[in-house]
Amino acid sequence: MAEKILIIGSGPAGLTAAIYAARADLEPMMIEGFARGGQLMITTDVENYPGFPDGIMGPDLMEQFRKQAERFGTRLVTADVTKVDFSQRPFKVWSGEDEYEAESVVISTGASARWLGIPGEEKLRGYGVSACATCDGFFFRDKEIAVVGGGDSAMEEALFLTKFASKVTIIHRRDEFRASKIMAQRALDHEKIEVIWDTVVEEVLGDNSVTGVKIRNRNTDEVTELKLDGLFIAIGHDPNTKIFEGQLELDEEGYIVAEGSRTSVAGVFAGGDVVDKVYRQAITAAGMGCAAALDAERWLESQETP
Ligand SMILES: Cc1cc2nc3c(=O)[nH]c(=O)nc-3n(C[C@H](O)[C@H](O)[C@H](O)COP(=O)(O)OP(=O)(O)OC[C@H]3O[C@@H](n4cnc5c(N)ncnc54)[C@H](O)[C@@H]3O)c2cc1C
């Protein structure tokens, strides 16, 4: 028998959708993904999620979300969805050989921040290496930090970080920014911002926290060390939507196009970072997951009423 609602992804958006759907007696089935818990599983302190005045570690917060979803009867399958067919109802969703059918689907597969893939980066994530200035800028009051990137979001992150840091160095691999003129100029004009052009970061230095980076000038090949307390990687995000290509309307960057939580297919809803490239926060993702579940519930009701 088809599930009433199937939720794909178990970050803040998916688990919030599950809590709402379960409490509405929709007996949700969640395919949570191998990266269960989502992006907050790879961070340390979360200090901006309301309800935790002393902050909470990312994995602990997601454990609480999960417990709450399970408490109301959400069934969880730890697997990745590999294929979907939204062309007819009930919708079909596969994880390898396993096939699921569902009357409605909530997609909350999130997005993945792009990383540089250099030595030291993974080890020091959450200990000075970050991909989110809004989340972690506060920890760098009066510290010297660097931002890697040259697009609008790198400029935004760098400008935001000037509120806290004593100095922000933008390290960019080319000799001009890809960012819009106005954003680039704002960054270039800022007294706390310095730019190192034509340069790539080759290694993040530090044992328990970031102490600096090894950088290489692409013109001269000269390698030098730059002392730093933090490194923000701002080279973009990839929405996790490969499996939805050809099934749903996606924008040019691969994000799901949605009106509220409604996607281009009636009965398929989406929320969180898979839709949102503006806010990218746990609280907004949770809010969007709630909206997706409520919309799915109402949509299912409307299908039952002739
Ligand atoms: C290092 C770091 C620190 C951060 N710190 C903060 C912070 O302090 N405060 C804050 O508010 N925000 C923070 N954020 C942002 C926050 O983590 C995200 O905005 C939020 O997690 C988005 O939630 P989501 O549910 O949309 O997606 P995600 O958290 O990305 O979860 C996506 C889920 O989808 C699953 N999935 C993906 N593909 C598939 C598939 N094919 N099949 C099944 N499942 C799939 C994954 O396994 C995962 O469970 C941080 C982000 C990062 C990277």
The ligand as an SDF file (V2000), in Angstrom:
LIG
                    3D

 53 58  0  0  0  0  0  0  0  0999 V2000
   29.6490   23.5890    8.9580 C   0  0  0  0  0  0  0  0  0  0  0  0
   28.2510   24.1500    9.0490 C   0  0  0  0  0  0  0  0  0  0  0  0
   27.8560   24.8140   10.1960 C   0  0  0  0  0  0  0  0  0  0  0  0
   26.5650   25.3210   10.2900 C   0  0  0  0  0  0  0  0  0  0  0  0
   26.1980   25.9610   11.4400 N   0  0  0  0  0  0  0  0  0  0  0  0
   24.9430   26.4310   11.5610 C   0  0  0  0  0  0  0  0  0  0  0  0
   24.5250   27.0910   12.7600 C   0  0  0  0  0  0  0  0  0  0  0  0
   25.3080   27.2630   13.7040 O   0  0  0  0  0  0  0  0  0  0  0  0
   23.2350   27.5320   12.8180 N   0  0  0  0  0  0  0  0  0  0  0  0
   22.3580   27.3770   11.7830 C   0  0  0  0  0  0  0  0  0  0  0  0
   21.1930   27.7760   11.9170 O   0  0  0  0  0  0  0  0  0  0  0  0
   22.7280   26.7810   10.6370 N   0  0  0  0  0  0  0  0  0  0  0  0
   23.9950   26.3070   10.4960 C   0  0  0  0  0  0  0  0  0  0  0  0
   24.3820   25.7220    9.3300 N   0  0  0  0  0  0  0  0  0  0  0  0
   23.4060   25.6240    8.2330 C   0  0  0  0  0  0  0  0  0  0  0  0
   22.4250   24.4860    8.4920 C   0  0  0  0  0  0  0  0  0  0  0  0
   23.1590   23.3180    8.8010 O   0  0  0  0  0  0  0  0  0  0  0  0
   21.5360   24.2370    7.2810 C   0  0  0  0  0  0  0  0  0  0  0  0
   20.8800   25.4300    6.9210 O   0  0  0  0  0  0  0  0  0  0  0  0
   20.4910   23.1720    7.5870 C   0  0  0  0  0  0  0  0  0  0  0  0
   21.1060   21.9840    8.0230 O   0  0  0  0  0  0  0  0  0  0  0  0
   19.6370   22.8760    6.3610 C   0  0  0  0  0  0  0  0  0  0  0  0
   18.7400   21.8820    6.7100 O   0  0  0  0  0  0  0  0  0  0  0  0
   18.0440   20.9470    5.6320 P   0  0  0  0  0  0  0  0  0  0  0  0
   17.1500   20.0400    6.4120 O   0  0  0  0  0  0  0  0  0  0  0  0
   17.4670   21.7510    4.5580 O   0  0  0  0  0  0  0  0  0  0  0  0
   19.2130   20.0850    4.9320 O   0  0  0  0  0  0  0  0  0  0  0  0
   20.4990   19.3270    5.4410 P   0  0  0  0  0  0  0  0  0  0  0  0
   20.8540   19.6230    6.8280 O   0  0  0  0  0  0  0  0  0  0  0  0
   21.4980   19.5590    4.3520 O   0  0  0  0  0  0  0  0  0  0  0  0
   20.0360   17.7880    5.3930 O   0  0  0  0  0  0  0  0  0  0  0  0
   19.8470   17.1270    4.1780 C   0  0  0  0  0  0  0  0  0  0  0  0
   19.4550   15.6990    4.4440 C   0  0  0  0  0  0  0  0  0  0  0  0
   19.1020   15.0950    3.2000 O   0  0  0  0  0  0  0  0  0  0  0  0
   19.6980   13.8240    3.1040 C   0  0  0  0  0  0  0  0  0  0  0  0
   19.8470   13.4670    1.6970 N   0  0  0  0  0  0  0  0  0  0  0  0
   20.5480   14.0900    0.7170 C   0  0  0  0  0  0  0  0  0  0  0  0
   20.4300   13.4030   -0.4380 N   0  0  0  0  0  0  0  0  0  0  0  0
   19.6280   12.3380   -0.1670 C   0  0  0  0  0  0  0  0  0  0  0  0
   19.1450   11.2380   -0.9310 C   0  0  0  0  0  0  0  0  0  0  0  0
   19.4450   11.0780   -2.2320 N   0  0  0  0  0  0  0  0  0  0  0  0
   18.3490   10.3350   -0.3240 N   0  0  0  0  0  0  0  0  0  0  0  0
   18.0060   10.4610    0.9880 C   0  0  0  0  0  0  0  0  0  0  0  0
   18.4390   11.4770    1.7570 N   0  0  0  0  0  0  0  0  0  0  0  0
   19.2520   12.3830    1.1760 C   0  0  0  0  0  0  0  0  0  0  0  0
   21.0120   13.9540    3.8640 C   0  0  0  0  0  0  0  0  0  0  0  0
   21.4140   12.6620    4.2750 O   0  0  0  0  0  0  0  0  0  0  0  0
   20.5480   14.8240    5.0410 C   0  0  0  0  0  0  0  0  0  0  0  0
   19.9890   14.0030    6.0230 O   0  0  0  0  0  0  0  0  0  0  0  0
   25.6580   25.1880    9.2100 C   0  0  0  0  0  0  0  0  0  0  0  0
   26.0720   24.5330    8.0520 C   0  0  0  0  0  0  0  0  0  0  0  0
   27.3430   23.9980    7.9560 C   0  0  0  0  0  0  0  0  0  0  0  0
   27.7680   23.2740    6.6920 C   0  0  0  0  0  0  0  0  0  0  0  0
  1  2  1  0
  2  3  1  0
  2 52  2  0
  3  4  2  0
  4  5  1  0
  4 50  1  0
  5  6  2  0
  6  7  1  0
  6 13  1  0
  7  8  2  0
  7  9  1  0
  9 10  1  0
 10 11  2  0
 10 12  1  0
 12 13  2  0
 13 14  1  0
 14 15  1  0
 14 50  1  0
 15 16  1  0
 16 17  1  0
 16 18  1  0
 18 19  1  0
 18 20  1  0
 20 21  1  0
 20 22  1  0
 22 23  1  0
 23 24  1  0
 24 25  2  0
 24 26  1  0
 24 27  1  0
 27 28  1  0
 28 29  2  0
 28 30  1  0
 28 31  1  0
 31 32  1  0
 32 33  1  0
 33 34  1  0
 33 48  1  0
 34 35  1  0
 35 36  1  0
 35 46  1  0
 36 37  1  0
 36 45  1  0
 37 38  2  0
 38 39  1  0
 39 40  1  0
 39 45  2  0
 40 41  1  0
 40 42  2  0
 42 43  1  0
 43 44  2  0
 44 45  1  0
 46 47  1  0
 46 48  1  0
 48 49  1  0
 50 51  2  0
 51 52  1  0
 52 53  1  0
M  END
$$$$
